[in-house]
Amino acid sequence: MKTITGLEKVFAAFGKAAYYAQLMEYDLVSIWMLDSITQGVSLTQQDFLRFQEAWGKKTFGQLLKPLQKSNLISAEINGFLEQIRLARNRLVHDFFLDSAADLQTNDGRERTVAELQQMTKLIEKGKQFFANILHTYLKDFGVDAETIWEHILQRPE
């Protein structure tokens, strides 16, 4: 049986954090798409694709900015949004450069894995936050997302 090296543990922990970060960002783009419908944007498939392309090019900070500027968001939630923005950006843009020295030793790799696990917990909370908003929007449109997910997860491949 192959033993997983410290560096492989780092990559596995990074992959998990990146996975949740991408899901979180996708949920946020989906929220803005649904929000556009409530603002009277056309419902054609072409409009959806155009909208998704435009919003898909925005940075994570640009996606968060309308929420952070909203008077409906409490200071506590705004602080949380800023934390996930900083964690996601560090993960995506700077993580390996910042951790290069730590990756050279076993103790450093363990610290790096522990840091990635903390980032993952925060990003998972962000993902859940946006998933909850998305589910609320979907319910408002009469879409039963839970049943759809259960059906997808139970289908044999």
OpenMM code with the backbone's topology and positions (N, CA, C; nanometers):
from openmm import Vec3, app, unit

residues = "MET LYS THR ILE THR GLY LEU GLU LYS VAL PHE ALA ALA PHE GLY LYS ALA ALA TYR TYR ALA GLN LEU MET GLU TYR ASP LEU VAL SER ILE TRP MET LEU ASP SER ILE THR GLN GLY VAL SER LEU THR GLN GLN ASP PHE LEU ARG PHE GLN GLU ALA TRP GLY LYS LYS THR PHE GLY GLN LEU LEU LYS PRO LEU GLN LYS SER ASN LEU ILE SER ALA GLU ILE ASN GLY PHE LEU GLU GLN ILE ARG LEU ALA ARG ASN ARG LEU VAL HIS ASP PHE PHE LEU ASP SER ALA ALA ASP LEU GLN THR ASN ASP GLY ARG GLU ARG THR VAL ALA GLU LEU GLN GLN MET THR LYS LEU ILE GLU LYS GLY LYS GLN PHE PHE ALA ASN ILE LEU HIS THR TYR LEU LYS ASP PHE GLY VAL ASP ALA GLU THR ILE TRP GLU HIS ILE LEU GLN ARG PRO GLU".split()
positions = [
    Vec3(0.0843, -0.1189, 0.0000),
    Vec3(0.0000, 0.0000, 0.0000),
    Vec3(0.0883, 0.1244, 0.0000),
    Vec3(0.0559, 0.2173, -0.0865),
    Vec3(0.1356, 0.3381, -0.1009),
    Vec3(0.1075, 0.4350, 0.0136),
    Vec3(0.2140, 0.4926, 0.0684),
    Vec3(0.2018, 0.5925, 0.1730),
    Vec3(0.1892, 0.7299, 0.1086),
    Vec3(0.0977, 0.8081, 0.1608),
    Vec3(0.0783, 0.9431, 0.1083),
    Vec3(0.1842, 1.0328, 0.1699),
    Vec3(0.2555, 1.1043, 0.0866),
    Vec3(0.3606, 1.1938, 0.1345),
    Vec3(0.2991, 1.3226, 0.1872),
    Vec3(0.3808, 1.3979, 0.2593),
    Vec3(0.3353, 1.5266, 0.3121),
    Vec3(0.2928, 1.6213, 0.2026),
    Vec3(0.3676, 1.6207, 0.0920),
    Vec3(0.3330, 1.7092, -0.0190),
    Vec3(0.2011, 1.6671, -0.0849),
    Vec3(0.1761, 1.5377, -0.0950),
    Vec3(0.0487, 1.4906, -0.1496),
    Vec3(-0.0673, 1.5310, -0.0587),
    Vec3(-0.0449, 1.5321, 0.0728),
    Vec3(-0.1482, 1.5776, 0.1659),
    Vec3(-0.1782, 1.7258, 0.1444),
    Vec3(-0.0721, 1.8022, 0.1183),
    Vec3(-0.0918, 1.9447, 0.0897),
    Vec3(-0.1771, 1.9613, -0.0356),
    Vec3(-0.1424, 1.8877, -0.1405),
    Vec3(-0.2174, 1.8997, -0.2656),
    Vec3(-0.3616, 1.8530, -0.2489),
    Vec3(-0.3831, 1.7483, -0.1713),
    Vec3(-0.5196, 1.7012, -0.1473),
    Vec3(-0.5996, 1.8060, -0.0704),
    Vec3(-0.5390, 1.8664, 0.0303),
    Vec3(-0.6075, 1.9693, 0.1091),
    Vec3(-0.6339, 2.0933, 0.0229),
    Vec3(-0.5380, 2.1289, -0.0613),
    Vec3(-0.5574, 2.2424, -0.1518),
    Vec3(-0.6712, 2.2132, -0.2496),
    Vec3(-0.6727, 2.0933, -0.3036),
    Vec3(-0.7776, 2.0555, -0.3984),
    Vec3(-0.9159, 2.0641, -0.3375),
    Vec3(-0.9282, 2.0201, -0.2131),
    Vec3(-1.0585, 2.0262, -0.1458),
    Vec3(-1.1020, 2.1714, -0.1258),
    Vec3(-1.0095, 2.2558, -0.0831),
    Vec3(-1.0424, 2.3974, -0.0635),
    Vec3(-1.0802, 2.4623, -0.1967),
    Vec3(-1.0046, 2.4331, -0.3019),
    Vec3(-1.0329, 2.4906, -0.4342),
    Vec3(-1.1675, 2.4425, -0.4875),
    Vec3(-1.2001, 2.3169, -0.4600),
    Vec3(-1.3283, 2.2606, -0.5021),
    Vec3(-1.4439, 2.3403, -0.4415),
    Vec3(-1.4397, 2.3610, -0.3094),
    Vec3(-1.5476, 2.4349, -0.2441),
    Vec3(-1.5493, 2.5811, -0.2863),
    Vec3(-1.4326, 2.6373, -0.3130),
    Vec3(-1.4273, 2.7765, -0.3595),
    Vec3(-1.4957, 2.7894, -0.4948),
    Vec3(-1.4728, 2.6933, -0.5831),
    Vec3(-1.5354, 2.7004, -0.7152),
    Vec3(-1.6863, 2.6800, -0.7051),
    Vec3(-1.7311, 2.5874, -0.6218),
    Vec3(-1.8753, 2.5683, -0.6022),
    Vec3(-1.9399, 2.6939, -0.5446),
    Vec3(-1.8708, 2.7569, -0.4501),
    Vec3(-1.9219, 2.8797, -0.3890),
    Vec3(-1.9380, 2.9883, -0.4949),
    Vec3(-1.8376, 3.0038, -0.5791),
    Vec3(-1.8428, 3.1055, -0.6830),
    Vec3(-1.9534, 3.0758, -0.7839),
    Vec3(-1.9702, 2.9503, -0.8202),
    Vec3(-2.0759, 2.9117, -0.9133),
    Vec3(-2.2135, 2.9431, -0.8544),
    Vec3(-2.2326, 2.9130, -0.7252),
    Vec3(-2.3601, 2.9450, -0.6602),
    Vec3(-2.3850, 3.0954, -0.6622),
    Vec3(-2.2809, 3.1734, -0.6410),
    Vec3(-2.2972, 3.3182, -0.6399),
    Vec3(-2.3362, 3.3701, -0.7783),
    Vec3(-2.2740, 3.3187, -0.8832),
    Vec3(-2.3135, 3.3570, -1.0195),
    Vec3(-2.4587, 3.3166, -1.0442),
    Vec3(-2.4978, 3.1982, -0.9981),
    Vec3(-2.6361, 3.1520, -1.0156),
    Vec3(-2.7347, 3.2431, -0.9430),
    Vec3(-2.6963, 3.2905, -0.8261),
    Vec3(-2.7824, 3.3831, -0.7508),
    Vec3(-2.8045, 3.5109, -0.8316),
    Vec3(-2.6972, 3.5641, -0.8886),
    Vec3(-2.7116, 3.6867, -0.9675),
    Vec3(-2.7955, 3.6625, -1.0916),
    Vec3(-2.7856, 3.5450, -1.1500),
    Vec3(-2.8705, 3.5122, -1.2653),
    Vec3(-3.0167, 3.5126, -1.2245),
    Vec3(-3.0475, 3.4471, -1.1137),
    Vec3(-3.1864, 3.4432, -1.0674),
    Vec3(-3.2337, 3.5818, -1.0248),
    Vec3(-3.1445, 3.6568, -0.9630),
    Vec3(-3.1802, 3.7921, -0.9223),
    Vec3(-3.2156, 3.8774, -1.0434),
    Vec3(-3.1455, 3.8558, -1.1544),
    Vec3(-3.1748, 3.9338, -1.2748),
    Vec3(-3.3164, 3.9062, -1.3250),
    Vec3(-3.3627, 3.7825, -1.3060),
    Vec3(-3.4985, 3.7483, -1.3476),
    Vec3(-3.5996, 3.8303, -1.2679),
    Vec3(-3.5745, 3.8441, -1.1388),
    Vec3(-3.6676, 3.9211, -1.0558),
    Vec3(-3.6646, 4.0684, -1.0911),
    Vec3(-3.5599, 4.1119, -1.1601),
    Vec3(-3.5483, 4.2516, -1.2017),
    Vec3(-3.5999, 4.2728, -1.3439),
    Vec3(-3.6594, 4.1682, -1.4029),
    Vec3(-3.7232, 4.1843, -1.5323),
    Vec3(-3.6381, 4.1492, -1.6524),
    Vec3(-3.5242, 4.0850, -1.6320),
    Vec3(-3.4414, 4.0439, -1.7460),
    Vec3(-3.5123, 3.9308, -1.8192),
    Vec3(-3.5009, 3.9273, -1.9495),
    Vec3(-3.5657, 3.8261, -2.0328),
    Vec3(-3.5270, 3.6854, -1.9895),
    Vec3(-3.6169, 3.5905, -2.0116),
    Vec3(-3.5954, 3.4527, -1.9696),
    Vec3(-3.5464, 3.3614, -2.0818),
    Vec3(-3.5063, 3.4153, -2.1947),
    Vec3(-3.4638, 3.3292, -2.3046),
    Vec3(-3.3318, 3.2610, -2.2706),
    Vec3(-3.3105, 3.1440, -2.3301),
    Vec3(-3.1865, 3.0700, -2.3060),
    Vec3(-3.0655, 3.1509, -2.3518),
    Vec3(-3.0789, 3.2206, -2.4618),
    Vec3(-2.9696, 3.3028, -2.5132),
    Vec3(-2.9324, 3.4125, -2.4124),
    Vec3(-3.0339, 3.4739, -2.3512),
    Vec3(-3.0073, 3.5764, -2.2501),
    Vec3(-2.9366, 3.5166, -2.1287),
    Vec3(-2.9801, 3.3971, -2.0873),
    Vec3(-2.9148, 3.3299, -1.9751),
    Vec3(-2.7681, 3.3031, -2.0052),
    Vec3(-2.7413, 3.2514, -2.1241),
    Vec3(-2.6034, 3.2199, -2.1607),
    Vec3(-2.5179, 3.3459, -2.1679),
    Vec3(-2.5739, 3.4521, -2.2226),
    Vec3(-2.5014, 3.5790, -2.2303),
    Vec3(-2.4743, 3.6333, -2.0898),
    Vec3(-2.5764, 3.6259, -2.0057),
    Vec3(-2.5625, 3.6727, -1.8683),
    Vec3(-2.4576, 3.5900, -1.7946),
    Vec3(-2.4653, 3.4582, -1.8085),
    Vec3(-2.3706, 3.3703, -1.7399),
    Vec3(-2.2279, 3.3980, -1.7868),
    Vec3(-2.2103, 3.4209, -1.9144),
    Vec3(-2.0772, 3.4509, -1.9665),
    Vec3(-2.0245, 3.5819, -1.9068),
    Vec3(-2.1092, 3.6834, -1.9018),
    Vec3(-2.0668, 3.8134, -1.8492),
    Vec3(-2.0341, 3.8043, -1.7002),
    Vec3(-2.1224, 3.7431, -1.6231),
    Vec3(-2.0985, 3.7334, -1.4790),
    Vec3(-1.9892, 3.6327, -1.4475),
    Vec3(-1.9720, 3.5336, -1.5322),
    Vec3(-1.8662, 3.4346, -1.5116),
    Vec3(-1.7271, 3.4926, -1.5282),
    Vec3(-1.7157, 3.6072, -1.5934),
    Vec3(-1.5864, 3.6733, -1.6127),
    Vec3(-1.5508, 3.7661, -1.4969),
    Vec3(-1.6455, 3.7919, -1.4099),
    Vec3(-1.6199, 3.8828, -1.2984),
    Vec3(-1.5329, 3.8143, -1.1934),
    Vec3(-1.4546, 3.8936, -1.1244),
    Vec3(-1.3751, 3.8397, -1.0147),
    Vec3(-1.4673, 3.8082, -0.8973),
    Vec3(-1.4182, 3.7306, -0.8050),
    Vec3(-1.4986, 3.6976, -0.6874),
    Vec3(-1.5341, 3.8243, -0.6100),
    Vec3(-1.4394, 3.9155, -0.5996),
    Vec3(-1.4663, 4.0423, -0.5316),
    Vec3(-1.5750, 4.1228, -0.6015),
    Vec3(-1.5749, 4.1226, -0.7349),
    Vec3(-1.6788, 4.1938, -0.8096),
    Vec3(-1.8148, 4.1290, -0.7889),
    Vec3(-1.8169, 3.9970, -0.7744),
    Vec3(-1.9430, 3.9279, -0.7486),
    Vec3(-1.9971, 3.9609, -0.6094),
    Vec3(-1.9066, 3.9792, -0.5141),
    Vec3(-1.9475, 4.0086, -0.3764),
    Vec3(-1.9836, 4.1553, -0.3537),
    Vec3(-1.9251, 4.2438, -0.4314),
    Vec3(-1.9381, 4.3879, -0.4072),
    Vec3(-2.0834, 4.4352, -0.3922),
    Vec3(-2.1760, 4.3937, -0.4798),
    Vec3(-2.3141, 4.4406, -0.4602),
    Vec3(-2.3731, 4.3975, -0.3255),
    Vec3(-2.3367, 4.2790, -0.2792),
    Vec3(-2.3841, 4.2346, -0.1477),
    Vec3(-2.3221, 4.3179, -0.0375),
    Vec3(-2.1927, 4.3400, -0.0473),
    Vec3(-2.1222, 4.4135, 0.0571),
    Vec3(-2.1682, 4.5589, 0.0659),
    Vec3(-2.2141, 4.6154, -0.0446),
    Vec3(-2.2620, 4.7540, -0.0453),
    Vec3(-2.4087, 4.7651, -0.0032),
    Vec3(-2.4771, 4.6524, 0.0029),
    Vec3(-2.6199, 4.6528, 0.0324),
    Vec3(-2.6467, 4.6920, 0.1772),
    Vec3(-2.7497, 4.7714, 0.1953),
    Vec3(-2.7938, 4.8078, 0.3302),
    Vec3(-2.8659, 4.6922, 0.3988),
    Vec3(-2.9003, 4.5886, 0.3212),
    Vec3(-2.9716, 4.4739, 0.3771),
    Vec3(-2.8779, 4.3754, 0.4465),
    Vec3(-2.7480, 4.3898, 0.4246),
    Vec3(-2.6487, 4.2979, 0.4813),
    Vec3(-2.5969, 4.3560, 0.6118),
    Vec3(-2.6018, 4.2764, 0.7176),
    Vec3(-2.5532, 4.3224, 0.8473),
    Vec3(-2.4005, 4.3349, 0.8455),
    Vec3(-2.3487, 4.4083, 0.9406),
    Vec3(-2.2031, 4.4243, 0.9516),
    Vec3(-2.1368, 4.2884, 0.9756),
    Vec3(-2.2035, 4.2020, 1.0500),
    Vec3(-2.1492, 4.0687, 1.0772),
    Vec3(-2.1394, 3.9860, 0.9484),
    Vec3(-2.2444, 3.9859, 0.8691),
    Vec3(-2.2432, 3.9124, 0.7416),
    Vec3(-2.1413, 3.9754, 0.6471),
    Vec3(-2.1354, 4.1077, 0.6452),
    Vec3(-2.0385, 4.1757, 0.5606),
    Vec3(-1.8955, 4.1359, 0.5995),
    Vec3(-1.8696, 4.1251, 0.7282),
    Vec3(-1.7380, 4.0796, 0.7752),
    Vec3(-1.7091, 3.9369, 0.7306),
    Vec3(-1.8103, 3.8521, 0.7367),
    Vec3(-1.7973, 3.7132, 0.6910),
    Vec3(-1.7668, 3.7085, 0.5417),
    Vec3(-1.8383, 3.7899, 0.4618),
    Vec3(-1.8146, 3.7950, 0.3180),
    Vec3(-1.6711, 3.8388, 0.2884),
    Vec3(-1.6221, 3.9336, 0.3665),
    Vec3(-1.4841, 3.9795, 0.3464),
    Vec3(-1.3844, 3.8694, 0.3828),
    Vec3(-1.4123, 3.7947, 0.4882),
    Vec3(-1.3246, 3.6833, 0.5263),
    Vec3(-1.3173, 3.5780, 0.4153),
    Vec3(-1.4319, 3.5415, 0.3599),
    Vec3(-1.4288, 3.4395, 0.2548),
    Vec3(-1.3644, 3.4938, 0.1279),
    Vec3(-1.3817, 3.6230, 0.1011),
    Vec3(-1.3155, 3.6819, -0.0154),
    Vec3(-1.1640, 3.6750, 0.0000),
    Vec3(-1.1151, 3.7130, 0.1173),
    Vec3(-0.9707, 3.7101, 0.1416),
    Vec3(-0.9160, 3.5679, 0.1370),
    Vec3(-0.9881, 3.4732, 0.1982),
    Vec3(-0.9431, 3.3330, 0.1978),
    Vec3(-0.9421, 3.2765, 0.0567),
    Vec3(-1.0473, 3.3008, -0.0179),
    Vec3(-1.0560, 3.2492, -0.1542),
    Vec3(-0.9465, 3.3098, -0.2424),
    Vec3(-0.9255, 3.4403, -0.2311),
    Vec3(-0.8233, 3.5050, -0.3125),
    Vec3(-0.6830, 3.4575, -0.2755),
    Vec3(-0.6567, 3.4405, -0.1488),
    Vec3(-0.5251, 3.3891, -0.1081),
    Vec3(-0.5054, 3.2485, -0.1628),
    Vec3(-0.6072, 3.1668, -0.1510),
    Vec3(-0.6002, 3.0296, -0.2003),
    Vec3(-0.5699, 3.0268, -0.3495),
    Vec3(-0.6422, 3.1048, -0.4252),
    Vec3(-0.6321, 3.1005, -0.5702),
    Vec3(-0.5084, 3.1733, -0.6232),
    Vec3(-0.4696, 3.2821, -0.5602),
    Vec3(-0.3651, 3.3661, -0.6175),
    Vec3(-0.2276, 3.3535, -0.5527),
    Vec3(-0.2217, 3.3355, -0.4220),
    Vec3(-0.0939, 3.3493, -0.3519),
    Vec3(-0.0498, 3.2291, -0.2690),
    Vec3(-0.1343, 3.1297, -0.2555),
    Vec3(-0.1086, 3.0283, -0.1541),
    Vec3(0.0266, 2.9592, -0.1676),
    Vec3(0.0574, 2.9083, -0.2835),
    Vec3(0.1812, 2.8318, -0.2971),
    Vec3(0.3052, 2.9208, -0.2912),
    Vec3(0.2958, 3.0428, -0.3382),
    Vec3(0.4092, 3.1344, -0.3245),
    Vec3(0.4333, 3.1684, -0.1779),
    Vec3(0.3257, 3.1955, -0.1050),
    Vec3(0.3382, 3.2273, 0.0377),
    Vec3(0.3882, 3.1078, 0.1191),
    Vec3(0.3573, 2.9876, 0.0747),
    Vec3(0.3892, 2.8658, 0.1511),
    Vec3(0.5140, 2.7942, 0.1022),
    Vec3(0.5839, 2.8509, 0.0054),
    Vec3(0.6966, 2.7809, -0.0573),
    Vec3(0.7999, 2.7325, 0.0443),
    Vec3(0.8361, 2.8161, 0.1388),
    Vec3(0.9367, 2.7757, 0.2373),
    Vec3(0.8837, 2.6637, 0.3267),
    Vec3(0.7569, 2.6716, 0.3654),
    Vec3(0.6983, 2.5690, 0.4520),
    Vec3(0.6898, 2.4334, 0.3841),
    Vec3(0.6807, 2.4322, 0.2536),
    Vec3(0.6670, 2.3051, 0.1819),
    Vec3(0.7964, 2.2246, 0.1797),
    Vec3(0.9064, 2.2828, 0.2262),
    Vec3(1.0367, 2.2158, 0.2231),
    Vec3(1.0591, 2.1215, 0.3403),
    Vec3(0.9769, 2.1325, 0.4460),
    Vec3(0.9960, 2.0466, 0.5646),
    Vec3(0.8656, 1.9764, 0.6004),
    Vec3(0.8773, 1.8662, 0.6733),
    Vec3(0.7574, 1.7936, 0.7175),
    Vec3(0.6711, 1.8797, 0.8092),
    Vec3(0.7346, 1.9474, 0.9064),
    Vec3(0.6579, 2.0336, 0.9971),
    Vec3(0.5880, 2.1453, 0.9197),
    Vec3(0.6575, 2.2026, 0.8226),
    Vec3(0.5983, 2.3085, 0.7409),
    Vec3(0.4814, 2.2578, 0.6587),
    Vec3(0.4965, 2.1389, 0.6044),
    Vec3(0.3854, 2.0809, 0.5265),
    Vec3(0.2652, 2.0535, 0.6156),
    Vec3(0.2902, 2.0070, 0.7374),
    Vec3(0.1786, 1.9840, 0.8310),
    Vec3(0.1086, 2.1150, 0.8656),
    Vec3(0.1861, 2.2217, 0.8871),
    Vec3(0.1254, 2.3536, 0.9140),
    Vec3(0.0444, 2.4002, 0.7934),
    Vec3(0.0974, 2.3738, 0.6760),
    Vec3(0.0286, 2.4135, 0.5530),
    Vec3(-0.1033, 2.3391, 0.5385),
    Vec3(-0.1024, 2.2096, 0.5660),
    Vec3(-0.2265, 2.1306, 0.5604),
    Vec3(-0.3266, 2.1833, 0.6625),
    Vec3(-0.2803, 2.2128, 0.7834),
    Vec3(-0.3702, 2.2647, 0.8866),
    Vec3(-0.4308, 2.3985, 0.8436),
    Vec3(-0.3487, 2.4851, 0.7825),
    Vec3(-0.4005, 2.6127, 0.7339),
    Vec3(-0.5039, 2.5912, 0.6240),
    Vec3(-0.4760, 2.5000, 0.5321),
    Vec3(-0.5711, 2.4706, 0.4246),
    Vec3(-0.7013, 2.4144, 0.4802),
    Vec3(-0.6928, 2.3333, 0.5833),
    Vec3(-0.8142, 2.2784, 0.6452),
    Vec3(-0.8980, 2.3899, 0.7068),
    Vec3(-0.8329, 2.4886, 0.7680),
    Vec3(-0.9063, 2.6033, 0.8231),
    Vec3(-0.9704, 2.6852, 0.7112),
    Vec3(-0.8967, 2.7059, 0.6046),
    Vec3(-0.9516, 2.7794, 0.4901),
    Vec3(-1.0719, 2.7044, 0.4322),
    Vec3(-1.0599, 2.5727, 0.4233),
    Vec3(-1.1685, 2.4916, 0.3693),
    Vec3(-1.2939, 2.5055, 0.4548),
    Vec3(-1.2788, 2.5036, 0.5861),
    Vec3(-1.3949, 2.5199, 0.6743),
    Vec3(-1.4649, 2.6532, 0.6485),
    Vec3(-1.3874, 2.7588, 0.6360),
    Vec3(-1.4453, 2.8905, 0.6107),
    Vec3(-1.5120, 2.8947, 0.4735),
    Vec3(-1.4444, 2.8429, 0.3726),
    Vec3(-1.5002, 2.8446, 0.2371),
    Vec3(-1.6239, 2.7554, 0.2281),
    Vec3(-1.6241, 2.6424, 0.2990),
    Vec3(-1.7436, 2.5571, 0.3025),
    Vec3(-1.8613, 2.6328, 0.3631),
    Vec3(-1.8361, 2.7109, 0.4673),
    Vec3(-1.9425, 2.7929, 0.5264),
    Vec3(-1.9936, 2.8953, 0.4257),
    Vec3(-1.9013, 2.9551, 0.3502),
    Vec3(-1.9412, 3.0491, 0.2454),
    Vec3(-2.0231, 2.9804, 0.1387),
    Vec3(-1.9806, 2.8622, 0.0992),
    Vec3(-2.0544, 2.7854, -0.0013),
    Vec3(-2.1949, 2.7557, 0.0492),
    Vec3(-2.2060, 2.7151, 0.1755),
    Vec3(-2.3375, 2.6842, 0.2333),
    Vec3(-2.4244, 2.8099, 0.2425),
    Vec3(-2.3639, 2.9219, 0.2770),
    Vec3(-2.4352, 3.0496, 0.2836),
    Vec3(-2.4993, 3.0818, 0.1486),
    Vec3(-2.4191, 3.0723, 0.0411),
    Vec3(-2.4715, 3.1028, -0.0922),
    Vec3(-2.5674, 2.9948, -0.1405),
    Vec3(-2.5426, 2.8695, -0.1040),
    Vec3(-2.6354, 2.7617, -0.1412),
    Vec3(-2.7721, 2.7854, -0.0775),
    Vec3(-2.7741, 2.8317, 0.0468),
    Vec3(-2.9013, 2.8601, 0.1131),
    Vec3(-2.9765, 2.9726, 0.0439),
    Vec3(-2.9054, 3.0766, 0.0044),
    Vec3(-2.9684, 3.1867, -0.0693),
    Vec3(-3.0228, 3.1354, -0.2020),
    Vec3(-2.9419, 3.0556, -0.2716),
    Vec3(-2.9837, 3.0009, -0.4007),
    Vec3(-3.1084, 2.9141, -0.3854),
    Vec3(-3.1130, 2.8304, -0.2832),
    Vec3(-3.2303, 2.7453, -0.2611),
    Vec3(-3.3544, 2.8286, -0.2324),
    Vec3(-3.3369, 2.9394, -0.1601),
    Vec3(-3.4501, 3.0280, -0.1331),
    Vec3(-3.5038, 3.0873, -0.2627),
    Vec3(-3.4122, 3.1348, -0.3472),
    Vec3(-3.4528, 3.1874, -0.4779),
    Vec3(-3.5253, 3.0797, -0.5592),
    Vec3(-3.4683, 2.9610, -0.5629),
    Vec3(-3.5295, 2.8534, -0.6418),
    Vec3(-3.6700, 2.8218, -0.5919),
    Vec3(-3.6885, 2.8199, -0.4600),
    Vec3(-3.8220, 2.7952, -0.4048),
    Vec3(-3.9191, 2.9037, -0.4476),
    Vec3(-3.8697, 3.0288, -0.4515),
    Vec3(-3.9548, 3.1401, -0.4956),
    Vec3(-4.0022, 3.1205, -0.6392),
    Vec3(-3.9247, 3.0471, -0.7193),
    Vec3(-3.9611, 3.0191, -0.8580),
    Vec3(-4.0301, 2.8841, -0.8720),
    Vec3(-4.0610, 2.8187, -0.7589),
    Vec3(-4.1308, 2.6916, -0.7621),
    Vec3(-4.0425, 2.5731, -0.7972),
    Vec3(-3.9103, 2.5887, -0.7827),
    Vec3(-3.8177, 2.4800, -0.8137),
    Vec3(-3.7813, 2.4090, -0.6838),
    Vec3(-3.8014, 2.2781, -0.6806),
    Vec3(-3.7686, 2.1970, -0.5633),
    Vec3(-3.6267, 2.1416, -0.5799),
    Vec3(-3.5285, 2.2219, -0.5404),
    Vec3(-3.3881, 2.1855, -0.5608),
    Vec3(-3.3491, 2.0597, -0.4839),
    Vec3(-3.4053, 2.0415, -0.3656),
    Vec3(-3.3695, 1.9229, -0.2857),
    Vec3(-3.4074, 1.7936, -0.3578),
    Vec3(-3.5268, 1.7893, -0.4136),
    Vec3(-3.5710, 1.6703, -0.4863),
    Vec3(-3.4849, 1.6473, -0.6100),
    Vec3(-3.4503, 1.7545, -0.6785),
    Vec3(-3.3642, 1.7417, -0.7965),
    Vec3(-3.2287, 1.6849, -0.7569),
    Vec3(-3.1680, 1.7381, -0.6506),
    Vec3(-3.0374, 1.6880, -0.6058),
    Vec3(-3.0460, 1.5423, -0.5627),
    Vec3(-3.1511, 1.5068, -0.4875),
    Vec3(-3.1676, 1.3675, -0.4451),
    Vec3(-3.1785, 1.2755, -0.5660),
    Vec3(-3.2541, 1.3176, -0.6648),
    Vec3(-3.2710, 1.2373, -0.7858),
    Vec3(-3.1386, 1.2193, -0.8590),
    Vec3(-3.0620, 1.3277, -0.8710),
    Vec3(-2.9324, 1.3209, -0.9394),
    Vec3(-2.8368, 1.2297, -0.8638),
    Vec3(-2.8324, 1.2430, -0.7312),
    Vec3(-2.7384, 1.1641, -0.6514),
    Vec3(-2.7733, 1.0157, -0.6474),
    Vec3(-2.9012, 0.9826, -0.6686),
    Vec3(-2.9435, 0.8426, -0.6641),
    Vec3(-2.9358, 0.7729, -0.7988),
    Vec3(-2.9132, 0.8466, -0.9058),
    Vec3(-2.9054, 0.7858, -1.0391),
    Vec3(-2.7771, 0.7061, -1.0521),
    Vec3(-2.7905, 0.5845, -1.1060),
    Vec3(-2.6669, 0.5089, -1.1330),
    Vec3(-2.5945, 0.5707, -1.2517),
    Vec3(-2.4636, 0.5605, -1.2490),
    Vec3(-2.3849, 0.6184, -1.3593),
    Vec3(-2.3694, 0.5234, -1.4733),
] * unit.nanometer
topology = app.Topology()
chain = topology.addChain("A")
for resn in residues:
    res = topology.addResidue(resn, chain)
    for name in ("N", "CA", "C"):
        topology.addAtom(name, app.Element.getBySymbol(name[0]), res)
